[in-house]
């Protein structure tokens, strides 16, 4: 490693990763709610509840009030504090370890592999908050008598443990980890690769403008790749057990039933709100992360030092 190139301590990497994800969630939580409800529309053969995302937003505001669009915010923040802290912390740590002594970044497939490892570990850690988030954002679409009415994420985690058993907190762990591996392989690798490509052109420098476009490219790639596994994860985590029989036996069962009952394109149901949520969240997360890294390097090591970056 060159003399003017410095490392960021691992603890700081994890802290910055979680902080970036939580800050981004404050902006995009309503989009997460829309995405989840669109994906649950039509469950059980029911008539599609909302024709468009705008129709869903109007319905939420009308029936649940303006604060209804932020349902599940506490769960969203806890999810970022657990999942994103872990995945970005591990990825940036592995990324630096895999970079050459001259600071040369690893290749695309290595980046994808690092993203998969980081995503799988982060997903396992974050699954309880994910289960709470899915349920809290979906609650408002149910009849009043069937609502779970969790007051906050900690109330949700406590009641799930008490009423359904602690293992329910990790319901859907396999599809959640599968989704995270796809998301992180696509998101982190495509962001790193897009940023590397943009910086190789004469039009970009390592600044917010470059980070923005690299994030937008990453968000689009990630949306297309991850939506089918995300739908499987969402429906499994929201399903109810009726007379001891679950609605779905696993991710493959979900995907098979969705294609059979709703058509192949239902696997990308809610694409617009998903990208509208993932795109800005990706942009904001990476911009906040890059800015925090740059701030740390400048503050601790001075203007001339360089960090590893993504």
Secondary structure as UniProt FT lines:
FT   TURN            3..4
FT   HELIX           10..40
FT   TURN            41..42
FT   HELIX           43..45
FT   HELIX           53..64
FT   HELIX           66..70
FT   TURN            71..72
FT   HELIX           73..79
FT   HELIX           80..84
FT   HELIX           85..98
FT   TURN            101..102
FT   HELIX           108..138
FT   HELIX           139..141
FT   HELIX           144..146
FT   HELIX           153..164
FT   HELIX           166..170
FT   TURN            171..172
FT   HELIX           173..199
FT   TURN            202..203
FT   HELIX           208..238
FT   STRAND          241..242
FT   TURN            243..244
FT   STRAND          245..246
FT   HELIX           251..262
FT   HELIX           264..268
FT   TURN            269..270
FT   HELIX           271..301
FT   TURN            303..304
//
